[in-house]
Amino acid sequence: MTNPTFGVTIVKTAAAWGAVASMALCVAVLIASEFMPVSLLTPIARDLGMSEGQAGQAISISGLFAVLTSLFIAGFTRKIDRKFVLSSFSLMPIVSGLVVSSAPNYTALMVGRALLGVAIGGFWSMSTAVVMRLLPESAVPEGLAMLNAGNAIAATISAPLGSFLGDYIGWPGAFFFVVPLALIALIGQWTNMPSLPPRNRRATGNVFRLLARGQVALGMTAILLLFMGQFALFTYLRPFLESAAGFSVSGLPLVLLLMGLAGVAGTWCISRLLVTRLYSIVIAIPLVMAAIALTLIVVGSELPVAALLIAWGFFGTAAPVGWGTWLSRVLHD
């Protein structure tokens, strides 16, 4: 199909599902790499001669670089084929994994984690736009659901997997474990993804100018508040389950696993409804999550809490699919 404004060919074909699948694998690798240090802080700090607080900065620095990259990458890459740009970001977790797994000191660890942050910010900021060009409009919600399914699975297994691997092959081996997976994702992406030349070479890449559109400013505010609330609860989930709900240490992984599986189911189910019920769904999801959070305050026994958290996982993981679909429609240009 040819864009009448810019005169470039835009690829839209259902045959590109292989490329979307490779993107989903890359998302899983990125998220697993991002959260793996959570369960490995103690051995990292011990081996590299630092405090656990310093080791925890391995997570903070990747988040910082992800934010910076997502804000400015559009301007830097506006004249480059999107296939090449996305593949470059898919290469970075390979480099990051090699650097971190062989890090002899704090500085090398931070450099490797900063590279991962660049990959996360760049990949996520471009993923919706790339999916829009790979798939027909009606299939975009399902494509985004596939990406977020990879996100849900990785977020669920990264901490326990890191702990398991760290016990048997050490924390460097745990970080190296993601390298072959990232390589598979990169190869699949390069072989399946068609060339995606930029549609508007004259664009400034200044994402802040988009906030001048009222609907965009309102939507981005809603996204900010939703995910701020979601992760504020998620961050303190373990102490809540242990102290307020009385869960044993052995019961926590099961609850987290069920939340993750519910999230995978939620992304799949809700993606089917987004074609015709987009706005009602993005309005309903935060209302349901707020109701769940309030109910958790007054419910103290394990079974009701577990049921509520499974519902939280179902709706919370599906939320990015809804807002990604919203972006694809409101900012289709």
Phi and psi restraints in degrees (value plus and minus 20) as a CYANA .aco file:
   2 THR   PHI    -126.4   -86.4
   2 THR   PSI     111.7   151.7
   3 ASN   PHI     -94.4   -54.4
   3 ASN   PSI      99.1   139.1
   4 PRO   PHI     -87.4   -47.4
   4 PRO   PSI     -41.2    -1.2
   5 THR   PHI    -104.3   -64.3
   5 THR   PSI     -63.6   -23.6
   6 PHE   PHI    -129.5   -89.5
   6 PHE   PSI     -30.4     9.6
   7 GLY   PHI      48.9    88.9
   7 GLY   PSI      11.8    51.8
   8 VAL   PHI    -139.9   -99.9
   8 VAL   PSI     135.1   175.1
   9 THR   PHI    -102.3   -62.3
   9 THR   PSI     111.3   151.3
  10 ILE   PHI    -132.0   -92.0
  10 ILE   PSI     104.8   144.8
  11 VAL   PHI    -103.3   -63.3
  11 VAL   PSI     104.9   144.9
  12 LYS   PHI    -158.6  -118.6
  12 LYS   PSI      84.9   124.9
  13 THR   PHI    -169.4  -129.4
  13 THR   PSI     119.4   159.4
  14 ALA   PHI     -87.5   -47.5
  14 ALA   PSI     -37.2     2.8
  15 ALA   PHI     -89.0   -49.0
  15 ALA   PSI     -29.0    11.0
  16 ALA   PHI    -105.8   -65.8
  16 ALA   PSI      -8.2    31.8
  17 TRP   PHI     -80.3   -40.3
  17 TRP   PSI     -49.6    -9.6
  18 GLY   PHI     -81.7   -41.7
  18 GLY   PSI     -59.6   -19.6
  19 ALA   PHI     -86.0   -46.0
  19 ALA   PSI     -60.4   -20.4
  20 VAL   PHI     -85.0   -45.0
  20 VAL   PSI     -59.6   -19.6
  21 ALA   PHI     -82.9   -42.9
  21 ALA   PSI     -60.7   -20.7
  22 SER   PHI     -87.3   -47.3
  22 SER   PSI     -53.9   -13.9
  23 MET   PHI     -84.7   -44.7
  23 MET   PSI     -59.4   -19.4
  24 ALA   PHI     -83.1   -43.1
  24 ALA   PSI     -59.8   -19.8
  25 LEU   PHI     -84.9   -44.9
  25 LEU   PSI     -60.1   -20.1
  26 CYS   PHI     -83.3   -43.3
  26 CYS   PSI     -60.2   -20.2
  27 VAL   PHI     -79.3   -39.3
  27 VAL   PSI     -64.7   -24.7
  28 ALA   PHI     -80.3   -40.3
  28 ALA   PSI     -61.7   -21.7
  29 VAL   PHI     -84.5   -44.5
  29 VAL   PSI     -64.4   -24.4
  30 LEU   PHI     -82.3   -42.3
  30 LEU   PSI     -66.6   -26.6
  31 ILE   PHI     -89.5   -49.5
  31 ILE   PSI     -60.4   -20.4
  32 ALA   PHI     -81.7   -41.7
  32 ALA   PSI     -62.2   -22.2
  33 SER   PHI     -85.6   -45.6
  33 SER   PSI     -57.3   -17.3
  34 GLU   PHI     -84.8   -44.8
  34 GLU   PSI     -63.9   -23.9
  35 PHE   PHI    -116.9   -76.9
  35 PHE   PSI     -25.7    14.3
  36 MET   PHI     -79.9   -39.9
  36 MET   PSI     -55.3   -15.3
  37 PRO   PHI     -81.4   -41.4
  37 PRO   PSI     -38.9     1.1
  38 VAL   PHI     -74.2   -34.2
  38 VAL   PSI     -61.2   -21.2
  39 SER   PHI    -115.7   -75.7
  39 SER   PSI     -14.7    25.3
  40 LEU   PHI    -144.4  -104.4
  40 LEU   PSI      -9.9    30.1
  41 LEU   PHI     -80.8   -40.8
  41 LEU   PSI     -62.3   -22.3
  42 THR   PHI     -82.2   -42.2
  42 THR   PSI     -72.2   -32.2
  43 PRO   PHI     -86.8   -46.8
  43 PRO   PSI     -52.7   -12.7
  44 ILE   PHI     -82.4   -42.4
  44 ILE   PSI     -67.9   -27.9
  45 ALA   PHI     -82.0   -42.0
  45 ALA   PSI     -60.8   -20.8
  46 ARG   PHI     -85.9   -45.9
  46 ARG   PSI     -66.9   -26.9
  47 ASP   PHI     -92.7   -52.7
  47 ASP   PSI     -51.6   -11.6
  48 LEU   PHI    -118.7   -78.7
  48 LEU   PSI     -15.6    24.4
  49 GLY   PHI      46.9    86.9
  49 GLY   PSI      27.5    67.5
  50 MET   PHI    -156.9  -116.9
  50 MET   PSI     151.8   191.8
  51 SER   PHI    -100.0   -60.0
  51 SER   PSI     142.6   182.6
  52 GLU   PHI     -86.0   -46.0
  52 GLU   PSI     -49.9    -9.9
  53 GLY   PHI     -83.6   -43.6
  53 GLY   PSI     -61.7   -21.7
  54 GLN   PHI     -85.6   -45.6
  54 GLN   PSI     -60.9   -20.9
  55 ALA   PHI     -83.0   -43.0
  55 ALA   PSI     -54.1   -14.1
  56 GLY   PHI     -84.7   -44.7
  56 GLY   PSI     -41.4    -1.4
  57 GLN   PHI     -86.6   -46.6
  57 GLN   PSI     -32.9     7.1
  58 ALA   PHI     -83.1   -43.1
  58 ALA   PSI     -47.1    -7.1
  59 ILE   PHI    -104.3   -64.3
  59 ILE   PSI     -62.8   -22.8
  60 SER   PHI     -82.0   -42.0
  60 SER   PSI     -61.4   -21.4
  61 ILE   PHI     -89.4   -49.4
  61 ILE   PSI     -53.1   -13.1
  62 SER   PHI     -87.6   -47.6
  62 SER   PSI     -57.1   -17.1
  63 GLY   PHI     -86.0   -46.0
  63 GLY   PSI     -60.8   -20.8
  64 LEU   PHI     -81.9   -41.9
  64 LEU   PSI     -67.7   -27.7
  65 PHE   PHI     -89.6   -49.6
  65 PHE   PSI     -48.0    -8.0
  66 ALA   PHI     -85.3   -45.3
  66 ALA   PSI     -63.1   -23.1
  67 VAL   PHI     -83.6   -43.6
  67 VAL   PSI     -69.3   -29.3
  68 LEU   PHI     -80.5   -40.5
  68 LEU   PSI     -62.6   -22.6
  69 THR   PHI     -85.1   -45.1
  69 THR   PSI     -64.1   -24.1
  70 SER   PHI     -83.7   -43.7
  70 SER   PSI     -49.8    -9.8
  71 LEU   PHI     -98.0   -58.0
  71 LEU   PSI     -50.2   -10.2
  72 PHE   PHI    -138.3   -98.3
  72 PHE   PSI     -24.5    15.5
  73 ILE   PHI     -87.6   -47.6
  73 ILE   PSI     -50.0   -10.0
  74 ALA   PHI     -80.6   -40.6
  74 ALA   PSI     -61.0   -21.0
  75 GLY   PHI     -89.8   -49.8
  75 GLY   PSI     -56.0   -16.0
  76 PHE   PHI     -94.1   -54.1
  76 PHE   PSI     -45.8    -5.8
  77 THR   PHI    -135.3   -95.3
  77 THR   PSI      -5.4    34.6
  78 ARG   PHI     -84.6   -44.6
  78 ARG   PSI     -38.5     1.5
  79 LYS   PHI    -127.0   -87.0
  79 LYS   PSI     -11.1    28.9
  80 ILE   PHI    -130.8   -90.8
  80 ILE   PSI     122.7   162.7
  81 ASP   PHI     -74.6   -34.6
  81 ASP   PSI     110.8   150.8
  82 ARG   PHI     -85.2   -45.2
  82 ARG   PSI     -49.3    -9.3
  83 LYS   PHI     -81.8   -41.8
  83 LYS   PSI     -64.4   -24.4
  84 PHE   PHI     -86.7   -46.7
  84 PHE   PSI     -61.7   -21.7
  85 VAL   PHI     -83.9   -43.9
  85 VAL   PSI     -67.7   -27.7
  86 LEU   PHI     -85.5   -45.5
  86 LEU   PSI     -58.2   -18.2
  87 SER   PHI     -86.0   -46.0
  87 SER   PSI     -53.8   -13.8
  88 SER   PHI     -83.9   -43.9
  88 SER   PSI     -61.3   -21.3
  89 PHE   PHI     -87.7   -47.7
  89 PHE   PSI     -51.7   -11.7
  90 SER   PHI     -92.9   -52.9
  90 SER   PSI     -43.6    -3.6
  91 LEU   PHI     -94.8   -54.8
  91 LEU   PSI     -49.8    -9.8
  92 MET   PHI     -82.5   -42.5
  92 MET   PSI     -59.0   -19.0
  93 PRO   PHI     -84.3   -44.3
  93 PRO   PSI     -45.4    -5.4
  94 ILE   PHI     -86.8   -46.8
  94 ILE   PSI     -68.7   -28.7
  95 VAL   PHI     -83.3   -43.3
  95 VAL   PSI     -63.6   -23.6
  96 SER   PHI     -80.0   -40.0
  96 SER   PSI     -65.8   -25.8
  97 GLY   PHI     -80.9   -40.9
  97 GLY   PSI     -59.2   -19.2
  98 LEU   PHI     -88.2   -48.2
  98 LEU   PSI     -61.0   -21.0
  99 VAL   PHI     -86.5   -46.5
  99 VAL   PSI     -67.7   -27.7
 100 VAL   PHI     -86.8   -46.8
 100 VAL   PSI     -63.0   -23.0
 101 SER   PHI     -86.6   -46.6
 101 SER   PSI     -40.8    -0.8
 102 SER   PHI    -131.6   -91.6
 102 SER   PSI      -7.6    32.4
 103 ALA   PHI     -83.3   -43.3
 103 ALA   PSI     103.8   143.8
 104 PRO   PHI    -110.1   -70.1
 104 PRO   PSI     -33.0     7.0
 105 ASN   PHI    -175.8  -135.8
 105 ASN   PSI     158.8   198.8
 106 TYR   PHI     -79.8   -39.8
 106 TYR   PSI     -63.5   -23.5
 107 THR   PHI     -82.0   -42.0
 107 THR   PSI     -65.6   -25.6
 108 ALA   PHI     -83.4   -43.4
 108 ALA   PSI     -59.3   -19.3
 109 LEU   PHI     -79.7   -39.7
 109 LEU   PSI     -66.0   -26.0
 110 MET   PHI     -86.3   -46.3
 110 MET   PSI     -57.2   -17.2
 111 VAL   PHI     -83.3   -43.3
 111 VAL   PSI     -65.2   -25.2
 112 GLY   PHI     -82.5   -42.5
 112 GLY   PSI     -60.8   -20.8
 113 ARG   PHI     -91.3   -51.3
 113 ARG   PSI     -52.8   -12.8
 114 ALA   PHI     -84.3   -44.3
 114 ALA   PSI     -60.3   -20.3
 115 LEU   PHI     -80.3   -40.3
 115 LEU   PSI     -60.7   -20.7
 116 LEU   PHI     -82.7   -42.7
 116 LEU   PSI     -60.3   -20.3
 117 GLY   PHI     -81.7   -41.7
 117 GLY   PSI     -60.3   -20.3
 118 VAL   PHI     -80.7   -40.7
 118 VAL   PSI     -63.0   -23.0
 119 ALA   PHI     -83.6   -43.6
 119 ALA   PSI     -64.0   -24.0
 120 ILE   PHI     -82.9   -42.9
 120 ILE   PSI     -70.2   -30.2
 121 GLY   PHI     -83.3   -43.3
 121 GLY   PSI     -63.7   -23.7
 122 GLY   PHI     -88.6   -48.6
 122 GLY   PSI     -64.1   -24.1
 123 PHE   PHI     -85.3   -45.3
 123 PHE   PSI     -68.9   -28.9
 124 TRP   PHI     -84.7   -44.7
 124 TRP   PSI     -58.7   -18.7
 125 SER   PHI     -87.4   -47.4
 125 SER   PSI     -43.0    -3.0
 126 MET   PHI    -122.5   -82.5
 126 MET   PSI     -32.7     7.3
 127 SER   PHI     -82.5   -42.5
 127 SER   PSI     -64.2   -24.2
 128 THR   PHI     -83.1   -43.1
 128 THR   PSI     -64.8   -24.8
 129 ALA   PHI     -82.7   -42.7
 129 ALA   PSI     -58.8   -18.8
 130 VAL   PHI     -88.3   -48.3
 130 VAL   PSI     -62.9   -22.9
 131 VAL   PHI     -80.1   -40.1
 131 VAL   PSI     -58.3   -18.3
 132 MET   PHI     -80.6   -40.6
 132 MET   PSI     -51.3   -11.3
 133 ARG   PHI    -109.1   -69.1
 133 ARG   PSI     -40.2    -0.2
 134 LEU   PHI    -105.1   -65.1
 134 LEU   PSI     -52.1   -12.1
 135 LEU   PHI    -139.1   -99.1
 135 LEU   PSI     135.0   175.0
 136 PRO   PHI     -81.1   -41.1
 136 PRO   PSI     135.2   175.2
 137 GLU   PHI     -74.9   -34.9
 137 GLU   PSI     -59.2   -19.2
 138 SER   PHI     -87.6   -47.6
 138 SER   PSI     -41.4    -1.4
 139 ALA   PHI    -117.5   -77.5
 139 ALA   PSI     -23.7    16.3
 140 VAL   PHI     -79.4   -39.4
 140 VAL   PSI     -65.4   -25.4
 141 PRO   PHI     -77.8   -37.8
 141 PRO   PSI     -59.0   -19.0
 142 GLU   PHI     -88.2   -48.2
 142 GLU   PSI     -56.6   -16.6
 143 GLY   PHI     -83.8   -43.8
 143 GLY   PSI     -63.5   -23.5
 144 LEU   PHI     -86.2   -46.2
 144 LEU   PSI     -54.3   -14.3
 145 ALA   PHI     -83.7   -43.7
 145 ALA   PSI     -57.6   -17.6
 146 MET   PHI     -83.6   -43.6
 146 MET   PSI     -62.7   -22.7
 147 LEU   PHI     -81.4   -41.4
 147 LEU   PSI     -64.2   -24.2
 148 ASN   PHI     -94.9   -54.9
 148 ASN   PSI     -41.9    -1.9
 149 ALA   PHI     -85.6   -45.6
 149 ALA   PSI     -61.3   -21.3
 150 GLY   PHI     -81.5   -41.5
 150 GLY   PSI     -58.1   -18.1
 151 ASN   PHI     -82.2   -42.2
 151 ASN   PSI     -67.4   -27.4
 152 ALA   PHI     -84.1   -44.1
 152 ALA   PSI     -63.8   -23.8
 153 ILE   PHI     -83.9   -43.9
 153 ILE   PSI     -65.6   -25.6
 154 ALA   PHI     -86.0   -46.0
 154 ALA   PSI     -62.5   -22.5
 155 ALA   PHI     -83.1   -43.1
 155 ALA   PSI     -49.9    -9.9
 156 THR   PHI     -95.6   -55.6
 156 THR   PSI     -61.4   -21.4
 157 ILE   PHI    -119.0   -79.0
 157 ILE   PSI     -31.6     8.4
 158 SER   PHI     -82.4   -42.4
 158 SER   PSI     -67.9   -27.9
 159 ALA   PHI     -86.6   -46.6
 159 ALA   PSI     -72.3   -32.3
 160 PRO   PHI     -84.3   -44.3
 160 PRO   PSI     -54.6   -14.6
 161 LEU   PHI     -86.2   -46.2
 161 LEU   PSI     -62.7   -22.7
 162 GLY   PHI     -80.6   -40.6
 162 GLY   PSI     -61.9   -21.9
 163 SER   PHI     -83.7   -43.7
 163 SER   PSI     -63.8   -23.8
 164 PHE   PHI     -83.5   -43.5
 164 PHE   PSI     -69.5   -29.5
 165 LEU   PHI     -85.8   -45.8
 165 LEU   PSI     -57.9   -17.9
 166 GLY   PHI     -81.1   -41.1
 166 GLY   PSI     -54.6   -14.6
 167 ASP   PHI     -89.7   -49.7
 167 ASP   PSI     -51.3   -11.3
 168 TYR   PHI    -121.0   -81.0
 168 TYR   PSI     -56.1   -16.1
 169 ILE   PHI    -145.3  -105.3
 169 ILE   PSI     -13.8    26.2
 170 GLY   PHI      63.0   103.0
 170 GLY   PSI     140.5   180.5
 171 TRP   PHI     -84.9   -44.9
 171 TRP   PSI     -53.3   -13.3
 172 PRO   PHI     -82.3   -42.3
 172 PRO   PSI     -59.4   -19.4
 173 GLY   PHI     -85.3   -45.3
 173 GLY   PSI     -55.1   -15.1
 174 ALA   PHI     -83.5   -43.5
 174 ALA   PSI     -62.6   -22.6
 175 PHE   PHI     -90.4   -50.4
 175 PHE   PSI     -54.6   -14.6
 176 PHE   PHI     -89.3   -49.3
 176 PHE   PSI     -43.9    -3.9
 177 PHE   PHI     -76.8   -36.8
 177 PHE   PSI     -52.2   -12.2
 178 VAL   PHI    -100.3   -60.3
 178 VAL   PSI     -34.2     5.8
 179 VAL   PHI     -81.7   -41.7
 179 VAL   PSI     -71.1   -31.1
 180 PRO   PHI     -82.3   -42.3
 180 PRO   PSI     -53.6   -13.6
 181 LEU   PHI     -85.6   -45.6
 181 LEU   PSI     -61.7   -21.7
 182 ALA   PHI     -84.7   -44.7
 182 ALA   PSI     -56.1   -16.1
 183 LEU   PHI     -85.9   -45.9
 183 LEU   PSI     -61.2   -21.2
 184 ILE   PHI     -81.5   -41.5
 184 ILE   PSI     -63.4   -23.4
 185 ALA   PHI     -82.5   -42.5
 185 ALA   PSI     -61.9   -21.9
 186 LEU   PHI     -84.2   -44.2
 186 LEU   PSI     -64.6   -24.6
 187 ILE   PHI     -83.7   -43.7
 187 ILE   PSI     -65.1   -25.1
 188 GLY   PHI     -82.4   -42.4
 188 GLY   PSI     -58.1   -18.1
 189 GLN   PHI     -86.8   -46.8
 189 GLN   PSI     -65.1   -25.1
 190 TRP   PHI     -87.7   -47.7
 190 TRP   PSI     -56.6   -16.6
 191 THR   PHI    -101.0   -61.0
 191 THR   PSI     -46.4    -6.4
 192 ASN   PHI    -120.2   -80.2
 192 ASN   PSI     -45.9    -5.9
 193 MET   PHI    -103.7   -63.7
 193 MET   PSI     109.4   149.4
 194 PRO   PHI     -94.7   -54.7
 194 PRO   PSI     147.6   187.6
 195 SER   PHI     -85.0   -45.0
 195 SER   PSI     114.9   154.9
 196 LEU   PHI    -147.6  -107.6
 196 LEU   PSI      59.4    99.4
 197 PRO   PHI     -84.2   -44.2
 197 PRO   PSI     128.8   168.8
 198 PRO   PHI     -80.7   -40.7
 198 PRO   PSI     122.9   162.9
 199 ARG   PHI    -103.8   -63.8
 199 ARG   PSI     -48.4    -8.4
 200 ASN   PHI    -157.6  -117.6
 200 ASN   PSI      73.2   113.2
 201 ARG   PHI     -91.0   -51.0
 201 ARG   PSI     -35.9     4.1
 202 ARG   PHI    -111.5   -71.5
 202 ARG   PSI     -23.6    16.4
 203 ALA   PHI     -84.7   -44.7
 203 ALA   PSI     125.7   165.7
 204 THR   PHI     -99.7   -59.7
 204 THR   PSI     -44.5    -4.5
 205 GLY   PHI      58.8    98.8
 205 GLY   PSI     -10.2    29.8
 206 ASN   PHI    -103.6   -63.6
 206 ASN   PSI      77.8   117.8
 207 VAL   PHI     -88.5   -48.5
 207 VAL   PSI     -43.5    -3.5
 208 PHE   PHI     -87.5   -47.5
 208 PHE   PSI     -44.4    -4.4
 209 ARG   PHI     -85.7   -45.7
 209 ARG   PSI     -43.2    -3.2
 210 LEU   PHI     -86.1   -46.1
 210 LEU   PSI     -43.6    -3.6
 211 LEU   PHI     -89.6   -49.6
 211 LEU   PSI     -29.6    10.4
 212 ALA   PHI     -90.0   -50.0
 212 ALA   PSI     -39.6     0.4
 213 ARG   PHI    -100.5   -60.5
 213 ARG   PSI     103.1   143.1
 214 GLY   PHI     -76.8   -36.8
 214 GLY   PSI     -64.2   -24.2
 215 GLN   PHI     -85.4   -45.4
 215 GLN   PSI     -56.6   -16.6
 216 VAL   PHI     -88.2   -48.2
 216 VAL   PSI     -65.0   -25.0
 217 ALA   PHI     -80.7   -40.7
 217 ALA   PSI     -62.3   -22.3
 218 LEU   PHI     -86.0   -46.0
 218 LEU   PSI     -64.4   -24.4
 219 GLY   PHI     -84.8   -44.8
 219 GLY   PSI     -62.1   -22.1
 220 MET   PHI     -87.3   -47.3
 220 MET   PSI     -53.3   -13.3
 221 THR   PHI     -84.9   -44.9
 221 THR   PSI     -61.9   -21.9
 222 ALA   PHI     -83.3   -43.3
 222 ALA   PSI     -61.8   -21.8
 223 ILE   PHI     -81.8   -41.8
 223 ILE   PSI     -65.2   -25.2
 224 LEU   PHI     -77.9   -37.9
 224 LEU   PSI     -68.8   -28.8
 225 LEU   PHI     -88.2   -48.2
 225 LEU   PSI     -59.8   -19.8
 226 LEU   PHI     -80.8   -40.8
 226 LEU   PSI     -71.4   -31.4
 227 PHE   PHI     -96.3   -56.3
 227 PHE   PSI     -45.1    -5.1
 228 MET   PHI     -83.8   -43.8
 228 MET   PSI     -65.6   -25.6
 229 GLY   PHI     -86.9   -46.9
 229 GLY   PSI     -61.2   -21.2
 230 GLN   PHI     -81.4   -41.4
 230 GLN   PSI     -67.3   -27.3
 231 PHE   PHI    -100.7   -60.7
 231 PHE   PSI     -41.0    -1.0
 232 ALA   PHI     -83.7   -43.7
 232 ALA   PSI     -60.4   -20.4
 233 LEU   PHI     -91.7   -51.7
 233 LEU   PSI     -65.0   -25.0
 234 PHE   PHI     -83.1   -43.1
 234 PHE   PSI     -55.5   -15.5
 235 THR   PHI     -81.0   -41.0
 235 THR   PSI     -55.7   -15.7
 236 TYR   PHI    -126.1   -86.1
 236 TYR   PSI       3.3    43.3
 237 LEU   PHI     -87.7   -47.7
 237 LEU   PSI     -63.9   -23.9
 238 ARG   PHI     -82.3   -42.3
 238 ARG   PSI     -70.4   -30.4
 239 PRO   PHI     -81.8   -41.8
 239 PRO   PSI     -52.2   -12.2
 240 PHE   PHI     -85.0   -45.0
 240 PHE   PSI     -66.0   -26.0
 241 LEU   PHI     -85.0   -45.0
 241 LEU   PSI     -56.0   -16.0
 242 GLU   PHI     -96.7   -56.7
 242 GLU   PSI     -61.2   -21.2
 243 SER   PHI    -112.5   -72.5
 243 SER   PSI     -70.1   -30.1
 244 ALA   PHI    -104.1   -64.1
 244 ALA   PSI     -58.7   -18.7
 245 ALA   PHI    -117.6   -77.6
 245 ALA   PSI     -31.0     9.0
 246 GLY   PHI      54.8    94.8
 246 GLY   PSI       5.5    45.5
 247 PHE   PHI     -94.2   -54.2
 247 PHE   PSI     123.8   163.8
 248 SER   PHI    -100.3   -60.3
 248 SER   PSI     143.2   183.2
 249 VAL   PHI     -80.9   -40.9
 249 VAL   PSI     -56.3   -16.3
 250 SER   PHI     -92.0   -52.0
 250 SER   PSI     -42.6    -2.6
 251 GLY   PHI    -104.2   -64.2
 251 GLY   PSI     -38.5     1.5
 252 LEU   PHI     -82.5   -42.5
 252 LEU   PSI     -67.9   -27.9
 253 PRO   PHI     -78.7   -38.7
 253 PRO   PSI     -55.6   -15.6
 254 LEU   PHI     -85.1   -45.1
 254 LEU   PSI     -63.3   -23.3
 255 VAL   PHI     -82.6   -42.6
 255 VAL   PSI     -64.6   -24.6
 256 LEU   PHI     -84.5   -44.5
 256 LEU   PSI     -58.0   -18.0
 257 LEU   PHI     -84.4   -44.4
 257 LEU   PSI     -64.4   -24.4
 258 LEU   PHI     -84.8   -44.8
 258 LEU   PSI     -56.9   -16.9
 259 MET   PHI     -80.7   -40.7
 259 MET   PSI     -63.7   -23.7
 260 GLY   PHI     -84.9   -44.9
 260 GLY   PSI     -63.3   -23.3
 261 LEU   PHI     -84.7   -44.7
 261 LEU   PSI     -58.3   -18.3
 262 ALA   PHI     -83.6   -43.6
 262 ALA   PSI     -55.8   -15.8
 263 GLY   PHI     -84.0   -44.0
 263 GLY   PSI     -60.7   -20.7
 264 VAL   PHI     -82.0   -42.0
 264 VAL   PSI     -63.9   -23.9
 265 ALA   PHI     -84.0   -44.0
 265 ALA   PSI     -58.9   -18.9
 266 GLY   PHI     -84.8   -44.8
 266 GLY   PSI     -61.8   -21.8
 267 THR   PHI     -82.6   -42.6
 267 THR   PSI     -57.0   -17.0
 268 TRP   PHI     -92.4   -52.4
 268 TRP   PSI     -66.6   -26.6
 269 CYS   PHI     -86.9   -46.9
 269 CYS   PSI     -66.6   -26.6
 270 ILE   PHI     -91.3   -51.3
 270 ILE   PSI     -49.5    -9.5
 271 SER   PHI     -81.0   -41.0
 271 SER   PSI     -50.5   -10.5
 272 ARG   PHI     -90.2   -50.2
 272 ARG   PSI     -46.4    -6.4
 273 LEU   PHI    -111.5   -71.5
 273 LEU   PSI     -36.8     3.2
 274 LEU   PHI     -88.6   -48.6
 274 LEU   PSI     -41.7    -1.7
 275 VAL   PHI     -80.2   -40.2
 275 VAL   PSI     -57.8   -17.8
 276 THR   PHI    -136.1   -96.1
 276 THR   PSI     -33.5     6.5
 277 ARG   PHI    -151.1  -111.1
 277 ARG   PSI      21.7    61.7
 278 LEU   PHI     -78.9   -38.9
 278 LEU   PSI     -76.1   -36.1
 279 TYR   PHI     -89.7   -49.7
 279 TYR   PSI     -56.8   -16.8
 280 SER   PHI     -85.0   -45.0
 280 SER   PSI     -53.1   -13.1
 281 ILE   PHI     -93.4   -53.4
 281 ILE   PSI     -65.6   -25.6
 282 VAL   PHI     -89.1   -49.1
 282 VAL   PSI     -41.1    -1.1
 283 ILE   PHI    -101.2   -61.2
 283 ILE   PSI     -60.1   -20.1
 284 ALA   PHI     -90.8   -50.8
 284 ALA   PSI     -57.4   -17.4
 285 ILE   PHI     -77.8   -37.8
 285 ILE   PSI     -71.7   -31.7
 286 PRO   PHI     -85.8   -45.8
 286 PRO   PSI     -51.2   -11.2
 287 LEU   PHI     -84.9   -44.9
 287 LEU   PSI     -64.1   -24.1
 288 VAL   PHI     -84.2   -44.2
 288 VAL   PSI     -62.8   -22.8
 289 MET   PHI     -86.5   -46.5
 289 MET   PSI     -56.9   -16.9
 290 ALA   PHI     -84.5   -44.5
 290 ALA   PSI     -61.2   -21.2
 291 ALA   PHI     -83.7   -43.7
 291 ALA   PSI     -60.0   -20.0
 292 ILE   PHI     -83.7   -43.7
 292 ILE   PSI     -64.2   -24.2
 293 ALA   PHI     -81.9   -41.9
 293 ALA   PSI     -62.2   -22.2
 294 LEU   PHI     -86.7   -46.7
 294 LEU   PSI     -58.1   -18.1
 295 THR   PHI     -87.0   -47.0
 295 THR   PSI     -55.1   -15.1
 296 LEU   PHI     -80.0   -40.0
 296 LEU   PSI     -49.0    -9.0
 297 ILE   PHI     -85.8   -45.8
 297 ILE   PSI     -55.6   -15.6
 298 VAL   PHI    -120.3   -80.3
 298 VAL   PSI     -30.1     9.9
 299 VAL   PHI    -119.0   -79.0
 299 VAL   PSI     108.7   148.7
 300 GLY   PHI    -134.0   -94.0
 300 GLY   PSI     -37.8     2.2
 301 SER   PHI    -107.1   -67.1
 301 SER   PSI     139.1   179.1
 302 GLU   PHI     -85.4   -45.4
 302 GLU   PSI     -66.5   -26.5
 303 LEU   PHI     -83.6   -43.6
 303 LEU   PSI     -69.3   -29.3
 304 PRO   PHI     -81.9   -41.9
 304 PRO   PSI     -58.1   -18.1
 305 VAL   PHI     -83.4   -43.4
 305 VAL   PSI     -63.9   -23.9
 306 ALA   PHI     -80.8   -40.8
 306 ALA   PSI     -62.7   -22.7
 307 ALA   PHI     -83.4   -43.4
 307 ALA   PSI     -61.6   -21.6
 308 LEU   PHI     -84.9   -44.9
 308 LEU   PSI     -59.7   -19.7
 309 LEU   PHI     -91.2   -51.2
 309 LEU   PSI     -52.2   -12.2
 310 ILE   PHI     -84.0   -44.0
 310 ILE   PSI     -61.5   -21.5
 311 ALA   PHI     -84.6   -44.6
 311 ALA   PSI     -58.3   -18.3
 312 TRP   PHI     -79.1   -39.1
 312 TRP   PSI     -65.6   -25.6
 313 GLY   PHI     -81.9   -41.9
 313 GLY   PSI     -59.5   -19.5
 314 PHE   PHI     -80.6   -40.6
 314 PHE   PSI     -69.2   -29.2
 315 PHE   PHI    -102.4   -62.4
 315 PHE   PSI     -58.6   -18.6
 316 GLY   PHI     -85.7   -45.7
 316 GLY   PSI     -61.2   -21.2
 317 THR   PHI     -93.6   -53.6
 317 THR   PSI     -45.9    -5.9
 318 ALA   PHI     -98.1   -58.1
 318 ALA   PSI     -38.4     1.6
 319 ALA   PHI     -76.3   -36.3
 319 ALA   PSI     -64.8   -24.8
 320 PRO   PHI     -81.6   -41.6
 320 PRO   PSI     -49.3    -9.3
 321 VAL   PHI     -85.5   -45.5
 321 VAL   PSI     -63.8   -23.8
 322 GLY   PHI     -82.8   -42.8
 322 GLY   PSI     -66.1   -26.1
 323 TRP   PHI     -94.1   -54.1
 323 TRP   PSI     -50.2   -10.2
 324 GLY   PHI     -83.8   -43.8
 324 GLY   PSI     -59.9   -19.9
 325 THR   PHI     -85.1   -45.1
 325 THR   PSI     -60.1   -20.1
 326 TRP   PHI     -78.9   -38.9
 326 TRP   PSI     -65.0   -25.0
 327 LEU   PHI     -79.2   -39.2
 327 LEU   PSI     -61.7   -21.7
 328 SER   PHI     -85.5   -45.5
 328 SER   PSI     -44.1    -4.1
 329 ARG   PHI    -114.8   -74.8
 329 ARG   PSI     -63.5   -23.5
 330 VAL   PHI     -94.4   -54.4
 330 VAL   PSI     -53.3   -13.3
 331 LEU   PHI    -136.2   -96.2
 331 LEU   PSI      25.6    65.6
 332 HIS   PHI     -84.7   -44.7
 332 HIS   PSI     -37.8     2.2
